[in-house]
Amino acid sequence: MVADLMINPHPEPGSAPRRSARARMMADRHFWHRLGMVISLLIFCFAIFLLFRTLETLDLQRIQTALANTTSRQIGLAVGCATISYIALTGYDAVAMRQLRLKVPYRTIALGSFAAYAISFVLGFPPITGGTVRYWVYSRAGLTPGKVASLTLIASITFWLGMALVLGLALSLQPVAISALDHFAPQVNFLFGLGVLATIMGYLAFVSLRRRRMRIRGLRLELPGFVLTCCQIVLGLIDLCGAAAALYFLLPADNGLDYILFVALYVLACLLGIASNAPGGIGVFELTMLHVVSVPSPDSVLASLLIFRVVYYFLPFLLALALLGAHEGALRWRSLREAMAQGETDDDEP
């Protein structure tokens, strides 16, 4: 207190209560953050425990047989659908660039977005890993750290709009089938689905009436308007439907699942994986799928999940690393050529 008076002998009235309120707000934020981390860790540990219990009942020989029986057509369709999903993901950043009024070539956007998602899906902690990759690529195009952070937030909004739309449509169109899984009455699922869709429509109206500026995670951000929000919704839908289709084509033919229902299950598994904070939802995603996909042989489902991990996570991860390496090598070579050309110019001067 004495030190405070020496620094500011005439403190402004009410400054101490404001500092106290700010300190309480920061303490509450840290508490909820720590609580969320603990809950995520508990979800992950519990899922891993149940996954190992499930794996004990599976036959390794049957899994190997199921892997061998996966046709090239199935793998080709899965690769094609995964490609569609990742192309839609590059649209996330393209829409964000448009909203932030930044002019960046699409090839740079495609590299930054694809590499950010492919690497963060495998390593986890998307705000750190994905943000680092984005800044590495986009800073060469003149973007500041603040712009990269704003871009990442807008891309996240696109993802969640797609999640909400898929979930709302599935609950509205397949309430009876989903009730067998969540044990809610079909009417409850239907009403919940309509509520989700109504919320999306309300958000669309909210951003369409006038410009909406908000502060999110300390950043002043103008939300996309009607046209760009519609683009976000469509891109999110294409991304999730493409990713779900990649796994759907790898499942055994006797899974008995309607595609719309399966997309809803896929979104549910993704949400649980996100809640666990595990890289790519590993463990949690597999456990959910093993329990919701009803087939005579669960070994074949696990085989499909293993191939899906390779197609949608591992191969894009390797490709992203290769593209980033090639991009960095090209930039270094260009800098070297410019330096050599500048040196030759200096030597020619009298």
ABEGO torsion letter per residue (X at the ends): XAAAAAABABBBBGAAAAAAAAAAAAAAAAAAAAAAAAAAAAAAAAAAAAAAAAAAABBAAAAAAAAAABBAAAAAAAAAAAAAAAAAAAAAAAAAAAAAGBBBBAAAAAAAAAAAAAAAAAAEGAAAAAAAAAAAAAAAAGBBAAAAAAAAAAAAAAAAAAAAAAAAAAAAABAAAAAAAAGBBAAAAAAAAAAAAAAAAAAAAAAAABBBBBBBGGBBBBBBBAAAAAAAAAAAAAAAAAAAAAAAAABBAAAGBBAAAAAAAAAAAAAAAAAAGBBGGBGAAAAAAAAABBBABAAAAAAAAAAAAAAAAAAAAAAAAAAAAAAAAAAAAAAAAAAAAAAAAAAABX
